[in-house]
Amino acid sequence: MVTTLTLDSFIAEAMQFGPDSRLELAERLVASIPADAEIESAQLDEVHRRMEEVNAGRMAVIAGEDALRKVREAVLGRA
């Protein structure tokens, strides 16, 4: 018996995974998307703009560990 996997059924199945597995899936899906030179250029422009803001004292720096914890709390609802 052959079962056709639709995007909706795939998402429904993926939502049954634990938070760590869903995070890994998301990372792998994002990594599978081909790079777009225009987007990469815009991202680099944003990095440079933010670096200038930090160097000028107009933006605070957050430790990487703290930033990741805040992202996890916002996305996964946990630290």
Phi, psi and omega in degrees: 000129180257127178253129178274126180265117177265164178301316180298319180289326176297313180297317178300318178294315183297327180292347177278345179291159174289166182304318181295320179292321177295321178296316178297318178300314180299316179298318181291323178294316179298317181296337182278351182277128181300144179294147177242119184302322180294318179292316179300320178297317179296322179294318178295321176301318180294320177300314180296320179298316181292323177299319178297319179298316180294313182297330179275356179080015181266355180220135179277152178260137178247134178302142182307317180298318179293319180297315179297321178298316180296321178295314179301317179298318182289320185274315186259349182075020179207164179274000000 
